[in-house]
Amino acid sequence: MSAKRAAVAVVVVAAAAVVTLLWLGAPEDQEDDAPEPAYARPALFAPSSFLNRRLARDAPLDTASGPLMDAFRTQIRREQDEGTGPWIQTDHSSTPIYRVPRRQPLVPVALRTGPWGRELAAELARGVPIPPGARPAAGSDGHLTVHQPATDTLWELWRARRGAGGWEARWGGVLRGVSRSPGHYAGSRHNWGSTASSISVVGGVMTLAELRRGRIDHALALNVPDARAGTFSWPAQRSDGTGGLATLPEGARLRLDPALDVESLRLTRLGRIMARAAQRYGIVVRDRTHKATAFFGEDPTRTGRDPYRGGDGYFSGTPADALAGFPWQHLQLLRMTLCTRGPCAGGPEAQ
């Protein structure tokens, strides 16, 4: 073989290897300190977002980490004893994510709320590219999320429904330039969004694509039974909490102890994937459930099947089965930036 043909062959093999990596994603056993490949980054929110950026091993803990984590673990044990949680919400109270093309027709959405929602009402009235047949999540929250990569825009609706007169919602938000977004609503729109904290409802949700790949490269969303009243922590911008000082505020960020050997734990496949993400990127409290502690997986309604349950489902049984052995006792509370009203400022220095 000539030198020229050999060089071409090497290039072809290298290109094939790159395509294979792009298709498969990063291997599960990638070292924690290895640089994160560009193709592993989620399509939503800025790489510097609290959702997408890896935590430093020496990220400072909050001075209240000890007592607040003790109270949180007591809550988890209570739920386990009562059989109410902890849980993973998927087909109820999570959100379906509809990804649509540039030419998806816009449909007006009527906002059914008070005069304080005038600006958001105008945004939604201009139209949302909701595809035919789209359905909100089951449950009282009725979440519906639409992502249009071509325009870099995310729409999220709370208590969405399609009535006789068309689509309507009780609240929600629009994030334009979502790939550059911090993952929460900000500025004069700090009270937008489908969660009570104004953290994007899709931020921290485990997507079906990630679960197929076996790797989650972002923080995990967590809702708690109740959150602290009157106070929240950046990145939250508001709160609906009614709890006392022993409860976590919305926006609180947790992480698994970086010294913990996750690979030595007896976890389910999903539990291990989640534990790796919790150690590398953390967990963010974004709302309350009024019942039990819950993580979130993408609502599979749009696919017409449920990949979570069944003998070969991601849960390996029930959500409680999937979380069997999860190391709640090794969670730590990262340093908080507390606010009593929004906008609530934060950034890398708060992480």
C-alpha positions in Angstrom: 0.0 0.0 0.0 1.3 3.5 -0.9 2.0 6.0 1.9 -0.8 8.2 0.5 -3.4 5.3 0.6 -2.2 4.3 4.1 -2.7 7.9 5.4 -6.2 7.9 3.9 -7.0 4.6 5.6 -5.9 5.9 9.0 -8.1 9.0 8.5 -11.1 6.8 7.6 -10.6 4.6 10.7 -10.2 7.6 13.0 -13.4 9.1 11.6 -15.3 5.9 12.1 -14.1 5.8 15.7 -15.4 9.3 16.3 -18.8 8.5 14.8 -18.9 5.4 17.0 -18.3 7.6 20.1 -20.9 10.1 19.0 -23.4 7.3 18.7 -22.6 5.5 21.9 -21.8 8.4 24.1 -19.1 8.5 26.8 -18.3 5.1 28.5 -19.8 4.7 31.9 -16.4 4.1 33.5 -14.9 7.4 32.3 -12.6 8.8 35.0 -14.1 11.6 37.1 -11.1 13.9 36.4 -11.1 13.3 32.7 -12.1 16.2 30.5 -15.8 16.1 29.5 -16.3 15.6 25.8 -18.4 18.2 24.0 -20.8 15.6 22.7 -21.6 14.5 26.3 -23.1 17.9 27.2 -26.9 18.2 27.4 -28.5 20.2 24.6 -30.3 22.4 27.2 -28.8 25.2 29.2 -25.3 26.7 29.2 -22.2 24.5 29.9 -21.5 26.8 32.9 -25.1 26.3 34.3 -25.3 24.8 37.8 -27.1 22.0 36.1 -24.3 21.1 33.6 -21.0 21.9 35.3 -19.2 19.3 37.3 -18.7 20.1 41.0 -15.2 20.6 42.3 -14.2 17.9 44.8 -13.6 20.6 47.3 -16.8 22.5 46.7 -17.6 24.1 50.1 -20.4 22.7 52.3 -22.9 24.8 54.1 -22.4 25.5 57.8 -25.9 23.9 58.4 -25.1 20.7 56.3 -24.9 18.4 59.4 -28.2 19.2 61.0 -30.2 19.7 57.8 -28.9 16.5 56.3 -29.8 14.6 59.5 -33.3 16.0 59.3 -33.5 15.1 55.6 -32.3 11.5 56.3 -34.9 11.2 59.0 -37.6 12.2 56.5 -36.2 9.6 54.0 -36.4 6.8 56.7 -39.9 7.8 57.5 -41.0 7.5 53.9 -39.3 4.1 53.6 -41.0 2.9 56.7 -44.4 4.1 55.5 -43.8 2.8 52.0 -44.6 6.2 50.5 -41.1 7.0 49.0 -38.6 8.0 48.1 -39.8 7.9 44.5 -39.1 8.6 40.8 -41.9 10.4 39.0 -42.2 9.6 35.3 -45.8 9.2 34.0 -47.3 11.3 36.7 -46.2 14.8 37.8 -43.1 14.8 35.6 -43.0 16.3 32.1 -43.1 15.0 28.5 -40.5 16.8 26.3 -41.6 17.4 22.8 -38.7 18.3 20.4 -40.1 20.0 17.3 -38.6 21.2 14.0 -38.3 24.8 12.9 -41.4 24.6 10.7 -43.7 23.3 13.4 -46.8 25.5 13.3 -47.4 27.8 16.2 -50.6 27.5 18.2 -51.8 30.3 20.6 -51.9 29.3 24.2 -54.3 31.3 26.5 -52.9 32.0 29.9 -55.6 31.7 32.6 -54.3 33.8 35.4 -54.4 37.3 36.9 -53.2 40.7 35.5 -49.7 40.0 36.9 -49.2 37.5 34.1 -49.8 40.0 31.2 -46.2 39.7 29.8 -46.2 36.0 29.8 -49.7 35.9 28.4 -48.5 38.0 25.5 -45.6 35.6 24.9 -47.8 32.5 24.9 -50.5 34.2 22.7 -47.9 34.6 20.0 -47.9 30.9 19.7 -46.1 27.7 20.9 -45.1 25.0 18.5 -47.1 22.3 20.2 -47.3 19.2 17.9 -50.7 17.6 17.1 -51.5 14.9 19.6 -49.3 16.3 22.3 -50.6 15.6 25.8 -49.6 17.1 29.2 -48.4 15.0 32.0 -51.0 13.3 34.2 -51.6 14.8 37.6 -52.6 18.2 38.9 -49.5 20.0 37.6 -50.2 19.0 34.0 -46.7 19.9 32.8 -45.9 20.2 29.1 -42.5 21.1 27.7 -41.6 22.0 24.1 -38.1 22.4 22.9 -37.3 23.8 19.4 -33.5 23.4 18.8 -33.6 25.3 15.5 -34.7 28.5 17.3 -32.9 27.6 20.6 -36.2 28.1 22.5 -37.9 26.2 25.3 -41.6 26.6 26.3 -42.9 25.1 29.5 -46.6 25.1 30.6 -48.1 24.5 34.0 -51.6 23.0 34.2 -51.8 22.8 30.4 -54.9 21.5 28.8 -56.5 21.5 25.4 -60.1 22.6 25.7 -62.8 23.2 23.1 -61.3 26.7 22.4 -57.7 25.5 22.1 -54.7 25.2 24.3 -54.5 27.0 27.7 -52.4 27.0 30.8 -52.3 28.5 34.3 -48.6 29.5 34.2 -45.3 28.6 32.6 -42.4 30.3 30.9 -40.4 30.9 27.7 -36.6 30.6 27.5 -35.1 32.0 24.3 -31.4 31.2 23.8 -31.9 28.2 26.1 -28.5 26.8 25.3 -27.0 29.9 27.0 -29.5 29.9 29.9 -28.4 29.4 33.5 -31.3 26.9 33.9 -33.6 29.3 35.8 -35.7 32.3 34.9 -34.0 35.6 35.8 -34.4 39.4 35.9 -37.8 40.8 35.5 -39.0 37.3 34.6 -37.7 35.6 37.7 -41.2 34.5 38.7 -41.8 32.6 35.4 -41.5 28.9 35.0 -43.5 25.7 35.8 -41.9 25.0 39.2 -42.4 27.0 42.4 -38.7 27.9 42.4 -38.5 29.2 38.8 -35.9 26.5 38.0 -36.8 25.1 34.6 -39.1 22.1 35.0 -37.0 20.1 32.6 -33.7 21.0 34.4 -32.5 17.9 36.1 -35.0 15.5 34.6 -33.4 12.2 33.5 -34.2 11.9 29.8 -35.0 8.7 28.0 -32.0 9.2 25.8 -29.7 9.5 28.8 -31.1 6.3 30.4 -30.6 4.4 27.2 -27.0 5.6 27.1 -26.5 4.8 30.7 -25.0 8.1 31.7 -26.4 11.4 33.1 -24.2 14.4 32.6 -26.1 17.0 34.7 -27.5 17.5 38.1 -30.6 15.7 39.2 -33.9 17.4 40.1 -35.4 16.6 43.5 -38.8 17.6 45.0 -39.2 17.3 48.7 -42.5 16.9 50.7 -42.2 20.5 51.9 -39.6 23.3 51.7 -38.6 26.1 54.1 -41.1 29.0 54.3 -40.0 32.5 53.4 -36.5 31.7 52.3 -35.0 30.0 49.3 -31.4 29.5 47.9 -29.9 30.4 44.6 -30.5 29.1 41.9 -34.2 29.3 43.1 -35.8 32.6 42.5 -38.9 32.1 44.6 -40.6 29.4 46.8 -43.9 28.0 47.9 -42.5 26.3 50.9 -44.4 26.3 54.2 -41.9 24.3 56.4 -39.7 25.2 59.3 -36.0 25.9 59.6 -35.2 22.1 59.7 -36.5 21.7 56.1 -34.4 22.3 53.1 -35.1 25.5 51.1 -36.0 25.3 47.5 -32.8 25.8 45.5 -30.7 23.8 48.0 -28.0 21.8 46.3 -26.9 18.4 47.5 -24.1 16.1 46.4 -22.8 12.7 47.3 -19.6 12.8 49.2 -16.8 12.8 46.6 -14.8 10.3 48.6 -17.5 7.7 48.4 -16.7 4.7 46.2 -20.0 4.5 44.3 -18.8 1.5 42.3 -18.5 -0.6 45.5 -22.2 0.0 46.4 -24.8 -2.6 45.7 -27.1 -0.6 43.5 -29.4 -1.2 40.6 -28.3 -0.1 37.2 -30.4 3.0 37.4 -29.4 3.7 41.0 -25.7 3.6 40.0 -26.3 5.9 37.1 -28.1 8.4 39.4 -25.4 8.1 42.1 -22.7 8.9 39.7 -24.6 12.0 38.5 -25.3 13.0 42.1 -21.6 12.8 43.0 -20.3 14.6 39.9 -23.0 17.2 39.3 -25.2 17.2 42.4 -28.9 17.3 43.2 -31.1 20.5 43.2 -34.3 20.9 45.2 -36.7 22.7 42.8 -40.2 22.2 44.3 -42.3 20.3 46.8 -44.6 17.3 46.4 -46.8 17.6 49.6 -46.2 13.9 50.0 -42.8 12.2 49.4 -39.3 12.9 48.2 -39.0 12.4 44.4 -36.6 12.4 41.5 -37.8 12.9 37.9 -37.5 10.9 34.7 -38.9 12.1 31.4 -42.6 11.4 31.0 -42.8 8.7 28.2 -46.3 9.6 27.1 -45.2 10.9 23.7 -43.5 7.5 22.9 -46.7 5.4 23.3 -44.9 3.0 25.7 -43.5 2.9 29.2 -39.8 1.9 29.3 -39.6 2.3 33.0 -41.7 -0.6 34.2 -41.8 -4.3 33.3 -39.3 -7.0 33.5 -36.7 -5.2 31.4 -37.7 -1.7 32.4 -35.3 0.9 33.8 -36.9 0.5 37.3 -36.2 -3.2 37.5 -39.6 -3.3 39.2 -40.9 -0.2 41.0 -39.3 3.2 41.5 -38.6 2.2 45.1 -36.8 -0.9 43.8 -34.7 1.2 41.5 -33.6 3.4 44.5 -32.8 0.4 46.8 -29.5 1.0 48.5 -29.2 4.6 47.3 -26.6 6.2 49.7 -28.8 8.9 51.2 -26.6 8.9 54.3 -23.7 10.2 52.3 -25.4 13.3 50.9 -24.0 16.7 51.8 -25.5 20.1 51.5 -23.4 22.6 49.5 -23.0 26.2 50.6 -26.2 28.1 50.1 -26.9 31.7 49.1 -30.2 32.5 50.8 -32.7 35.0 49.6 -36.2 36.1 50.8 -37.3 37.7 47.5 -36.3 37.5 43.8 -34.3 38.0 41.8 -31.8 36.0 43.8 -28.2 36.4 42.6 -25.7 33.6 42.5 -23.0 32.2 40.3 -19.8 30.1 40.4 -18.8 31.7 43.7 -22.0 30.3 45.2 -21.3 26.8 44.1 
